[in-house]
Amino acid sequence: MALTLSANIVDLATSPDLLSWEVSKTPSLQPSEVYDRCAVYTGCFQPTSITGEADGSLTQIYTSVSRLPIHHTLSYNNGSETLSVTSSRDGGRTWKKSDKNPILPGPPDGLSVTGFRDPFISQWPLLAEGQKAPEKQLYGILSGGIKDSTPTAFVYSVDPTNLSSWIYIGLIADVGLNYSPSHWSGDFGRNWEVVNFASLKNGTSSKTQDFLIMGVEGAIPRPKKGMSSSKAHTTETRTSRLHLWMAGTVISSKGDPSAPLMDYEYGGYFDHGCLYASNSFWDPVTKRNIVFGWIQEEDHSKSLAESQGWQGVISLPRVLDLQTTHHVVRAHRSALQEITSIQCEDDGLGTYSVSTLGISPDPRVENLRSDAQHYAISKIPLQEAGDGLSRFSVKSMTWELECKIAVGQTSSRVGFNIDHISSKTAILDKLTRNNLAEEKSTPVRTVMFFDSANETFVIERKEASLVNSEINTAAEVAPHTLFTIADPDSGIQVEETLHVRVFWDMSVVEVFINGRTVISTRIYVANEGGATINFFADATGSEKADAVVTEATVWDGLKTSRS
C-alpha cells in the first residue's frame, strides 16, 4: 500500500507487486479540522492500530498544516505545522482522525526552526542500543532545521503501544549551513525535508552502517565538474534543492537534547537529477529497504505544465544496501582519499575495502520484461564500431537497456547515442504541437557517456528535444568513478566495468550506474517511438579507443500501468 500526496489531500494506491497500482478515485485523507485546515502534508504509516495491535488496522501519522505559506526563507510560525494521527480499519480506504490531535503542537520548546514536517517512524536498533532502550523501540523523526545554524531532523522516542506518545530526545545531526565536503557529496543546504534513516548491511560481512536520506533545501547552485557555467546542471527552472544521503555513527547524547545523535562520516547524492522527497520502508517479503521517490517536472514552464494537465510521477522502486568493494587499488583518476562519498578502510594487503550507499532497481522490476522483445550483443570492441554490431533498435517508448563496458586506458568518452526517429505527431502533443519550429526528418539524439578525464557520467538532452526554449535541456552530470581491483591471490589488477541500466518510459528516464550512482531526468522527445542505440568510444589525439562492450541487452516494450 502507498499513500500518494497532492498539495492538500492524500490518495490511496495499492499494489500486489510494487509495479502495478490501483489508485482510489476519491481522497482517503483531506483537510477537515482546524489543525489541518490548510493542508495535509507528507506522512508515514504503521501496519498496526494506534495501540500497537496487529489487528488489521493501519495508523497514519501526518503533518497537519494550519497556516501558509511555509518556507525555510520565511519567518517560521510555531504551530503552523503540527503532528497528527489517524487510523483505518478498512485497508486505508477511510480514516478516522484522533480526538487527541494534534499529538505534537509544534517544534521542541526553545528551538528556532526553519521547518517541522514529514514524519518518519521505524525501529532503529543502533540508536536504541545507544539510548539503552529496548531493541524494538520505535523512533520518529520530523524534518527541518535550526535557523542560522544547521539543517537537521528532530528525533523522538515513540511508544510502540501508544503511537500518539512522542518524546523528544535530540537533533539527528548538526552539519552546519551549506556543508559541502566536495563535488562528490553535494551541498547539505539549510533545511531538510522527508528525512529517512536506515541501518544497512552488505552481503559479505556483518558490518552495519547507518544512513540518512534527505531532501535538501537552500543548496547553493554550483557548476558540475567538467561543465562550464553555461552548461551547469542547475538552471533557473529548477529550485535550489538536492536529494542527498549521509552515512554516520550513532552517538549517545548523554541526556543533552541539544547534542546531535549522529556524527557525519561521508555522504553523496541519492539522485543527481530531478528525483526528490523519497520515502523508504522495510519490506518484510524481501527483507530489504525499499525506496520510492517523486520524479519532478520542473524542466518546463508553468504554462506548459498547465497545458499538459498533470505533473510529476513516482519512480521505480529502488533497493538500498551497503555496497562494499574489496581489494580496491585505486579509483579511475582521483585519489581514493579525495572521494568524499566513500569510506576507505585499509585491508592490510596494500588495498582497500571501499564502502558507499548502494542504490539499484528492485529486482521485481525485471517482471516488466515479461512481454518485451529482447536483443543482446557481447564482446564488441568499440574501435571497430560502425558495422552495425554495436547497435540496437527499439520500436516502443518503454524499454530497458543494461550494458557493461570495459572502458580501457585510452578512451576519453565511452557510452551510447540514442537516436530518436522523428514523426509528425509528438509524444507530448499538448507540449509540442504548437512549438515545433519545423518538421525534421533527421534523428534527434540523447547521449549518455562516461567522461574519463572528469570522472563524470553525463546525459546530454539538448539535441533530444524538438520543443521550444521553455523546456530546460541542460545536461545532467554526476560524479562517478570506476575502481581497479586486485586479485588477492594472483595480484592481477582489473578495473571494474561501466555497468549501466537505463529505464525509458515516455518522458521519464531513470539511469543506474554501477549500483551507486543514479540520475533521474525528463526528456521530451517529439516522436511517438522508435530509436537506435549506438555504442561509441572516443580517444584523445591519435590513439584508438580501447573500450569493449562486454555484454549488452535491450528489452523493448516493457509493461506499464497504461498497458
N, C-alpha and C positions, 0 to 999 in steps of 0.2 A: 504494500500500500504506500502511496505517496500523497502528499498534500501540495497542490500547486497554488501559487500565490499571485494575486494581482495586487494593485495598489491598495485595495480596500477589502478584498474578500479572499477566502480560501476555498478552493475546489478540491474534490476528492478524485483521485485517479488510482485505479487498482490494476495489478498486473500479476500473472502467474509465473512470469519468467524474466522480468525487468526489461523486456523488449517490446511486447505488445501491451498497449494500455487502453483501458476503458475510462473515459473521463465523464464524471457526473455532469448532467445538463443543468443542474441547479446548484448554487453555492451551498457548501456544507457549513461554513462559518463566515459571518459578516458582522459589521458593527451593529450593536443593538443596545448598548448600555452607555452610561455617562463616561465610564473609564476607557471605552474603546470607540467613542463616537466618531473619531476621525478616520481610524483605520485599524485593521488587524495586520500586524507585520509578522515576519518570519518566526517560526517556532519549531518545536520538536515534539515527539510523542513517545510514550511508553506503552508497551502491549499489556498493560495491567490496569486495574482500577486505581483510583486515587489512593486507596489504602494498600496498594501493592499486591492485590489478589489477582491471580491468573484465572479469572472467571469469564474470559471472553470480552471484557471491557477494554476500551482504549482511553488513554489520558493524553490530552494535548496541552502543551504549555506554550503560550504565545506572548508576543509583545502587543500590549493594548495601548493604543495611541489616542490621547485626548486633546492634543494641541499640535498644530502645524504652523509654520514649516520647522523641520528639524534638519540641521546640517552642522558638521563639525566646525564650520567657519562662523556660525552664528552663536550668539549667547544662548546657553542651554537653559531651558525652563524645567526645573525639577518638577517631576510629576507628569510631564508630557508623555513619557514612555514608562509604562508600568508592566508588571508581570502578572499574567492571569492564567487560569487553568480551566479546562472544560473536559467533559467526559462523554463517551459514546458507548452505547450498548447494542448498536446495530451495524458494526463494522465500519463506522466512520461516516455513515450517510447523514446522521443528525447528531447534534451535540448539545449538551446542557452545561451552561456556564455555572461555575461555582458561586454560591452565595457569599463566599469569603473573598471574592475578587475585589480589587487586585491583591494577590498574595504578597507582592512586593510593591510598595507605593512609590519607589524610585531608587536612585543610586544609594550606595552606602553613605551614612552620615559623615560629614566632614570632608567629602571629596568634591572637587570642582571638575565635572566631567564634560566630555565632548559628545558622548553617546551612551546609551544604556539599552541594548536591544539584542535580538536574535539569540534566544536561549538555546543551549545545547546541553544534553544530560546523558551521562553514561557512567559505568564503573571506571575507575582509574586505579588499578592495584598499586602502582608505584607511589602515587600520591597518598593512597590510604596507608601504605607502609610508613611513609614519612610522617604522616599525621597520627600514627598509632591508632588507626581506625580499622574496623572490620574490613576484610578484603573485598566484600561485596557492597561496601559503602557506595552510594551514588554521589556524584559531584555534578553540579550545574554551573555553567558559565554564561555571562552576558557580555557582549562585545561593546567596546567604546574606546575611551582614552581619558587621560588626565590632562586637563587644559595646560598648555605651555610646558608639558613635561614628557609625556610618552603615550603612544597608543598602547592598548592593553585589553585584557578581559577581566571581569570580576568573578572570582571563584566562590562558590557556595557549597556547603555540605548539605545534601538533601536526604531527608529521612525516607528510606525505601518503603516504609509503611504509612507514610503521610507525605505525598508528593507536593503538598501545599506548604511544607515546612522547609524553608531555605535559610541557612545561617551563613552569613558572610565570613570568609576566612582569609581573604587576601587577594592581591593582584596576581595574575598569572605570569606576567613578565614585565620588565622595565628595560626597554632597549633605547629609550630616548627618542627625540624627534628626528625624523628623516634619517634614521640609521641606515647607512648604505655601505656594507663592507667592500663591495666591488661590483662590477657589472655582472658577475656570475650570480649574485644574490638579490639584486634589486634594492629598492628604497622602501623601508618599512613604514614610511608615512607618518601621519599624525593621528589617525583614528582607524580602528579596526572594526570590521563587520563580519558576521557569520563565522566566528572562530570555532573550530572543531579541535578536539585533541584525540590522539590515538597512540597506543603503545604497540609498536610493530617489531616483528622478528623476521629474520631471514631463514631460509630453509636449511642452512648448513651449520648453524651454531645456535647456542642458547642465548645469544646476545639480544637484549631488548633495548629499543631506542624510543624515547618519547618525541612525538611530533605535534606541532600546532599547524593548522591550515587556516589562513585568514584572507579576507578581502581587505585591501589597503586603500584608505582614502588619504588624499593630501600628499601623494608622492610627487617629487619634483621631476618633471619631464627631462629626460636625458637622451641624447642620441645613442643608439646601439653601436657597439664596436664594429668597425668595418663599414659603417654607413655614414654618409655626410649628413649634416643637419637638415639639408633639403629633402633627404630620403629617410628621415628619422621615423621610427615606428609610431611614436605618439604624434597624432595630428590634432587639429582643432576640433574634429568631430568626435574625439574620444575624451572622456573625462580623465582626470589625473588620478586614476586608481589602478591598482595592480592586484594580481592574485598570487600570493606568496606562501611559503611554508618555512618553518624553522624547526630545528632539532635542538633539544636541550636536556638538561638533567634536573629532575625534581629535587628541590632542596627544602629543608624544614624552615618554616617561617618563625619558629620558636615563639609562637604566640603574638608576633608583631604583624598586625593586619596591613601595615604599610609596606612590608617587605615582599618582594616577588617570590612566587612559589617555584619558579623555573628559571634556570640560567640559560642564556643563549650560547649555543656552541657553533652551529653552522646553519645556513639556510639558502633558499633558492626560490625560483619561480615554480608555482604549481602549474601555471599555464602562461605561455608567453603571448597569447593572442587575446581574444575577446571573451574568454570564459571568466565568470565571476560568481561569487556567492555560492560556492559549493557546500553541500551538506553531506555528511557521511553517516554510515550506520554499520553495526556489526551484523553480518549475515549469518544466522545460525545454520543455514543449509550448507554453505561452502566454507564456513568458519574463516571468512576474510572480511576486511574492511572495504566497504563499497562506497563510492562517491558518485553523486550526480551534481552537475553544475548548470548554470544559466549561461547559454551562449547568446550574448547580447547582439543587438543590431544597431550599433552606433555609427556604422560606416556610411550611412546615407542620411540625408536631411530629414527634418521633421515633415516637410511636405510630401516627400516620397514615402515615408513611413505611413502617413495618413492615407495616401492613395493605395498602398498595399493592403491595409485593413487589419494587419496583425503584426506583431513584432516579438522576436526572441523565441528560442526553443530550448529544450532540455537536452543536455549532452548524452552521449552513450555512457553506460555505467563503466566506471573505472575501478580497478583494484589497486590498493595500496600495499606496499611491503617495504621492508628494509632491504635495499639492494646492496649486496656486498660482493665486490670483485677481489679475488685473492691473487697474490703473486704479481701485483702490478709493478712494472718497472718505471713507467713514465706516462705522461699524457702526450697528446699529439704534438703540441707546441709548447704550452705553458708548463712551468714548474708545478708539480702537484701541490706544493705548499701555497701557491698563489690562487688556487681554485677554491673559493670560499663556500662553494655549495657541496663540498665533500668533506669527509673525515678520513684522514690517513693514519694508519697505525702500522708501525714497523713490525714486520713479522719475524725478525731475527734471521732472515735468509737473504738480506740485501734487497728485499722487495717489500711491498706494502699491501695491506688489506684496505681497500677503499670502499667507504660506505656512503650512501646517499638515499634520498627518498625514491623508491620505485613506484612508477605510475604506468599502468598498462591497461588495455581494454579488458573488461571482464570476459573470461573465456566463453561465456554464454553468447557473446556477440557473434561467435562463429556460426550459430544457428541461423543467422541471417543469410548464410551462403547456400542454404538447402536447395533453392530453386535456381541458383545462379549458374551461368556458364563460366567455366574456369579454364585458364590457359597458363602454361608455365614455360620458363626458359631457365637454363643454367650454364654456368661456366662460359660466359661470353666476355672476351677481352674487349674493352671499350675502345681501344685504339683501332680496332677493326670494325667498329660500328659503321653502319651505313648500308649493310646488305639486308636489312630487314629483320635480322635475328634479335636485335635489341629492342624490338617494338611490340607493343600490344595495341589492339583496337578494342574499344568499348562502344556499345551502342546505346546504353542507358545513362541516366544521370544519378544512378545509385550503384556505386561499385566500391570495391576494396582492392588495394594493391599492397602486397607485402614483398619486400625485397631485401636482400643482403648484398652489399657491395664491399669488396676489398679495395680500399682507397689507394693503396700503394704509396710510393715515395715521391713520384714526380707529378702527381695530379694536383692541380691547383683548385679546380672545381669539379665535383662529382655529383651527379643527380639525374634528373629526368625532366624533359619538356612534356607538358600536356597540351596538345594542340586540339582546341575545341572546334568542331566543324560547325560553320555558320549555317543558320537557317533563317527563313523570312519571319518566323514567329519567335518572339523572345520567351524564355522560360518564365521570367517575372514580367508578364505582359504589362501590368499596370506601372511597373517601374521603368520599362524601357521603350514601350511602343512609341511614345512621343519624344523620345530623347536620342534616337539614333541619328547621327549626323548624315550617314549614308549607308546604303546596303553594301556589306562587304562580302566578298566571295572567298577571301583568303582566311586561313585559320587564325583564331586569336589564341593566345598562349598564356598558360600558367607555368612557371618554372620553379622547381624545388631542388635545392642543392646544398651540399656541404662545402663551405668555403674553408679550405685547408689552412690558409695563411692566418685568417682571423678567427679560426675555431668557432664558426657560427653555422647554424642551419638557417637557410633563407627561403622564404616563399615570396616570389615576385608575382604581384597580382595586376600590375598596371596594364599589361597587354591582354589580359583575360577578359576585360570588360568593354562592351560596346556602348555603355551608358554614359551620361554626361558627367560634368565635373562635380555634381552634387554627391557623387559616390567617392569615398576615400579609397584609393587603391594603393596606398603606401605599402611598402614591403613589410612583411613580418620577419623579424630577425631574433634568433635565440642563440645565446652562447652554448656551444656544445663541443665536447672533445671526445676523442677515442683513446682508449687505454691500451698500452702494449703490455702483454702478459708473458711471463717466463714460465716455461715448464720446469717444475721443481726438480725433476729427475735429469732431464737432458740439458736444461739451460737454454733451450731454443726459445727465442722471443718472437711473438707474433702479435700484430696489432688486431684488436677486435674489428669485426666488420661493421660497416654502417648499416644498421638494421632499421628499416623504415616501414611503418604501416600507415596507409592513407585510407580514410573513410570519406567518400564523397557522396553527399546526399543533397541534391539540388544545389542550393547556395551555401550549404553548411559543409565545412571541411574540417576534419579532425586528424591531426598528424602526430604519431607517436614515434620517437626516435630513441633506439636503444633502451627502451623501457624506463627512461629517466628524464626525457625532455619532451614536452608536449606543446603543440601550437594548435589552437582552435581559431578559425577565421571564417569570414564570409566572402565568397567570390560570386558575383552576379554575372554569370556568363550569358550572353544574349544568343543562346541557341537552345534547342529542345533535346539535345542529346547527341552523343557521338563524339569520340575523341581518340586520338592516337597518343600513346605514351612511349616516348623515345628516350632511352638512356644515353647519357653522354659523359665524357670526361675531358676536361681541358688541362693543358700543361703550360708551364711558363717557358718562354723562349723557344728554343729549337728542340727541346726534349719531347718525347712522346709520352702521353699519359699511360700509366701502367695499371689503371684501375680495372677490376674484373667484377662483373655481375656473377656472383657465385650461385645465386638462385633468386628467382622472382616468380610470383604468381599473381594473377588478377582474377577476381570474381566479379562478373558483370551481371547486374540485375539483382541486387540484394533485396530481400524482403523489407518492406517499410510498413508503417501503420496505415499508409494510403493504399497498399496493395492487398 
